Amino acid sequence: MFDLHGRVVVVSGASSGLGAQMAKGFAGQGADLVITARRLEKLEALAAEIRDMGVKCLPLKCDVTDSAMVDEVAAKVEAEFGKVDVLVNCAGSAKNAGVLNMTNEEWDFTIATDMSSVFYVTRAFANIMKKNNYGRIINIASMYGLVGNTAMDTVAYHTSKGGVVNFTRAVAAELAKYNITCNAICPGYFATELTIDTLETEGFKQYMKATVPLARYGNEGELNAGAIFLASDEASYVTGVILPIDGGYTCV
């Protein structure tokens, strides 16, 4: 089960963190990869690792907040591979502040990067999927798209990820007739280059013990199983699903 040989998987935000981890996870199942991000040098280093796993990998620079660039990248992918089977929307960033003091610029940056970009990328690649009557779209939202939190003020991030959650349901309903599924993963606290310094503080460790039933953050690779399942042929009857992978944070 979950054999992805012959499938073409596009992962945005793949230069580091969860995107890079999932890209290697898909490669391990035999998929050919297209990895995109703004930092081409990091993509090229990852592409070398992925090619060593015996599959193809095309690194492409892309700013997902630029819809014209997204469309150009999608055209390059279609020209190279002739199809796209799986899309993983993982690119994102955020400015953290609360509703009382967040600036317009901080709000606009976060909404553009974490929500509008998902629309741009999905539109571009779903149109390729439609031609082949096959597709798997996986949106990386967040457990913060399902709940609020008391650890930090980050209202725009909550808003954008909540938008991605219901965007997922809307797209699942719209594209089902083209044999395209759309699901979302809502990660909890995962160790990446952007989060590790915060997660390793004593205060945050105590917070996790109090709020995460498994009492720890997610380790490298622990998101991959969910992504591989949703990308697989075996998940053909799964669409519109919102899957938290959060150590139990949202169940209590």
C-alpha positions as CSV (number, residue, x, y, z in Angstrom):
1,M,0.0,0.0,0.0
2,F,0.9,3.7,-0.4
3,D,3.2,3.1,-3.4
4,L,3.8,6.4,-5.1
5,H,6.0,5.3,-8.0
6,G,5.1,7.1,-11.2
7,R,3.4,9.9,-9.3
8,V,4.5,13.6,-9.5
9,V,4.3,15.4,-6.2
10,V,4.6,19.2,-5.9
11,V,5.5,20.6,-2.5
12,S,5.5,24.3,-1.8
13,G,7.6,25.7,1.0
14,A,10.0,22.8,0.7
15,S,13.3,24.6,1.4
16,S,13.2,23.6,5.1
17,G,11.0,22.4,8.0
18,L,7.9,20.3,7.4
19,G,7.9,20.9,3.6
20,A,11.4,19.4,3.3
21,Q,10.5,16.5,5.6
22,M,7.4,15.6,3.6
23,A,9.3,15.9,0.3
24,K,11.7,13.3,1.5
25,G,8.9,11.2,2.8
26,F,7.2,11.1,-0.6
27,A,10.5,10.3,-2.3
28,G,10.8,7.4,0.0
29,Q,7.6,6.0,-1.4
30,G,8.9,6.4,-5.0
31,A,7.3,9.7,-6.1
32,D,9.0,12.1,-8.4
33,L,9.2,15.6,-6.7
34,V,8.8,19.2,-7.6
35,I,10.0,21.4,-4.7
36,T,9.4,25.1,-4.6
37,A,10.3,27.9,-2.3
38,R,12.0,31.4,-2.4
39,R,15.4,30.1,-1.4
40,L,16.7,28.3,-4.5
41,E,20.1,27.3,-2.9
42,K,18.3,25.4,-0.2
43,L,16.0,23.7,-2.7
44,E,19.0,22.6,-4.8
45,A,20.7,21.0,-1.8
46,L,17.5,19.2,-0.9
47,A,17.0,18.1,-4.6
48,A,20.5,16.4,-4.5
49,E,19.4,14.4,-1.4
50,I,16.1,13.4,-3.1
51,R,17.8,12.3,-6.3
52,D,20.1,10.1,-4.3
53,M,16.9,8.3,-3.2
54,G,16.5,7.2,-6.9
55,V,13.7,9.5,-8.0
56,K,13.5,12.7,-10.1
57,C,13.5,16.1,-8.4
58,L,12.9,19.5,-10.0
59,P,13.7,22.6,-7.7
60,L,12.0,25.8,-8.7
61,K,12.1,29.2,-7.1
62,C,8.6,30.5,-6.3
63,D,7.1,33.3,-4.2
64,V,3.6,31.9,-3.5
65,T,2.3,35.4,-2.8
66,D,3.0,36.3,-6.5
67,S,0.2,34.7,-8.5
68,A,1.9,35.4,-11.9
69,M,5.0,33.6,-10.6
70,V,2.9,30.7,-9.4
71,D,1.3,30.4,-12.8
72,E,4.7,30.4,-14.5
73,V,6.0,27.7,-12.2
74,A,2.9,25.5,-12.8
75,A,3.5,25.9,-16.6
76,K,7.1,24.7,-16.2
77,V,6.0,21.7,-14.2
78,E,3.4,20.7,-16.8
79,A,6.0,21.1,-19.5
80,E,8.5,18.9,-17.7
81,F,6.2,16.2,-16.4
82,G,3.0,16.5,-18.4
83,K,0.9,16.1,-15.2
84,V,0.7,16.8,-11.5
85,D,-0.7,14.1,-9.3
86,V,-0.3,15.5,-5.8
87,L,0.0,19.1,-4.5
88,V,1.1,19.9,-1.0
89,N,0.5,23.6,0.0
90,C,3.1,24.0,2.8
91,A,4.5,27.4,2.2
92,G,3.8,30.0,4.9
93,S,5.0,32.6,7.3
94,A,3.4,34.9,9.9
95,K,3.7,38.1,11.8
96,N,2.6,37.5,15.4
97,A,0.5,40.0,17.3
98,G,-2.9,40.3,19.0
99,V,-6.1,41.9,17.7
100,L,-5.5,45.0,19.8
101,N,-2.1,46.0,18.4
102,M,-1.6,44.1,15.1
103,T,-0.8,46.6,12.3
104,N,-2.5,46.5,8.9
105,E,0.9,45.5,7.3
106,E,1.3,42.6,9.7
107,W,-2.2,41.4,9.0
108,D,-1.9,41.7,5.3
109,F,1.5,39.9,5.2
110,T,0.1,36.9,7.1
111,I,-3.1,36.6,5.2
112,A,-1.3,36.9,1.9
113,T,1.4,34.3,2.8
114,D,-0.8,31.8,4.6
115,M,-4.2,32.0,2.9
116,S,-4.2,33.8,-0.4
117,S,-1.2,31.9,-1.5
118,V,-3.0,28.6,-1.0
119,F,-5.7,29.8,-3.4
120,Y,-3.1,30.9,-6.0
121,V,-1.2,27.6,-5.9
122,T,-4.3,25.4,-5.8
123,R,-5.9,27.2,-8.7
124,A,-2.8,26.8,-10.9
125,F,-2.1,23.2,-10.2
126,A,-5.7,22.0,-10.0
127,N,-6.2,23.1,-13.5
128,I,-3.5,20.7,-14.5
129,M,-5.0,17.9,-12.5
130,K,-8.4,18.5,-14.1
131,K,-6.9,17.7,-17.5
132,N,-5.9,14.2,-16.3
133,N,-9.0,13.6,-14.1
134,Y,-6.9,12.9,-11.1
135,G,-5.5,14.8,-8.2
136,R,-4.7,14.8,-4.5
137,I,-4.5,18.3,-2.9
138,I,-3.1,18.5,0.7
139,N,-3.2,21.8,2.5
140,I,-1.0,22.3,5.5
141,A,-3.1,24.3,7.9
142,S,-2.5,24.3,11.7
143,M,-4.2,23.2,14.9
144,Y,-4.4,27.0,15.4
145,G,-6.9,27.0,12.5
146,L,-9.2,24.9,14.7
147,V,-8.8,26.6,18.2
148,G,-7.5,29.7,19.9
149,N,-4.5,29.6,22.2
150,T,-3.2,31.2,25.4
151,A,0.6,30.8,24.7
152,M,1.0,33.7,22.3
153,D,-1.1,36.4,20.5
154,T,-1.2,35.6,16.8
155,V,-4.7,36.5,15.5
156,A,-3.9,36.7,11.8
157,Y,-2.3,33.3,11.9
158,H,-5.4,31.8,13.5
159,T,-7.5,33.6,10.9
160,S,-5.5,32.5,7.9
161,K,-5.3,28.9,9.0
162,G,-9.0,28.8,9.8
163,G,-9.6,30.1,6.3
164,V,-7.4,27.3,4.9
165,V,-9.5,24.7,6.8
166,N,-12.8,25.8,5.2
167,F,-11.1,26.5,1.8
168,T,-10.2,22.8,1.9
169,R,-13.8,21.8,2.3
170,A,-15.0,24.1,-0.4
171,V,-12.4,22.8,-2.9
172,A,-13.1,19.2,-2.0
173,A,-16.8,19.8,-2.8
174,E,-16.0,21.7,-6.1
175,L,-13.4,19.4,-7.5
176,A,-14.8,16.0,-6.6
177,K,-16.3,15.7,-10.1
178,Y,-12.8,15.8,-11.6
179,N,-11.6,12.9,-9.3
180,I,-9.6,15.4,-7.3
181,T,-9.6,15.1,-3.5
182,C,-8.7,18.0,-1.2
183,N,-7.8,17.4,2.5
184,A,-6.0,19.4,5.2
185,I,-3.4,18.5,7.8
186,C,-3.4,20.6,11.0
187,P,0.1,20.2,12.6
188,G,0.7,20.9,16.2
189,Y,4.0,22.0,17.7
190,F,6.7,20.6,15.4
191,A,10.5,21.2,15.8
192,T,11.8,23.1,12.7
193,E,14.5,25.7,12.2
194,L,11.9,28.4,12.8
195,T,10.4,26.9,16.0
196,I,13.1,24.9,17.8
197,D,14.5,27.8,19.9
198,T,11.0,28.5,21.3
199,L,10.1,24.9,21.8
200,E,13.3,24.2,23.7
201,T,12.7,26.9,26.3
202,E,11.8,25.6,29.8
203,G,8.6,27.7,29.8
204,F,7.3,26.2,26.6
205,K,8.2,22.7,27.7
206,Q,6.0,23.2,30.8
207,Y,3.3,24.6,28.6
208,M,3.4,21.6,26.3
209,K,3.2,19.2,29.3
210,A,0.1,21.0,30.4
211,T,-1.7,21.3,27.1
212,V,-0.5,18.4,24.8
213,P,-1.6,15.0,26.0
214,L,1.6,13.4,24.6
215,A,3.5,16.0,26.5
216,R,6.0,16.8,23.7
217,Y,6.4,18.4,20.3
218,G,6.3,16.5,17.0
219,N,9.5,15.0,15.8
220,E,10.9,15.1,12.3
221,G,9.0,12.7,10.0
222,E,5.9,12.4,12.2
223,L,3.8,14.4,9.7
224,N,4.8,12.2,6.8
225,A,2.5,9.3,7.4
226,G,-0.6,11.5,7.2
227,A,0.6,13.2,4.1
228,I,1.5,10.0,2.4
229,F,-1.9,8.5,3.2
230,L,-3.8,11.5,1.8
231,A,-1.6,11.4,-1.3
232,S,-2.2,7.7,-2.0
233,D,-4.6,5.9,-4.4
234,E,-5.9,4.1,-1.3
235,A,-7.3,7.4,0.0
236,S,-9.5,7.8,-3.0
237,Y,-12.7,8.1,-0.9
238,V,-11.2,10.6,1.5
239,T,-11.9,14.2,0.8
240,G,-12.8,17.3,2.8
241,V,-11.1,15.8,5.8
242,I,-9.3,18.0,8.4
243,L,-6.6,15.8,10.1
244,P,-5.0,17.2,13.2
245,I,-1.5,15.7,13.9
246,D,-0.9,17.5,17.1
247,G,-0.2,15.1,19.9
248,G,-3.8,15.5,21.1
249,Y,-3.8,19.3,21.6
250,T,-7.2,19.8,20.0
251,C,-8.9,16.8,21.7
252,V,-8.8,18.4,25.2
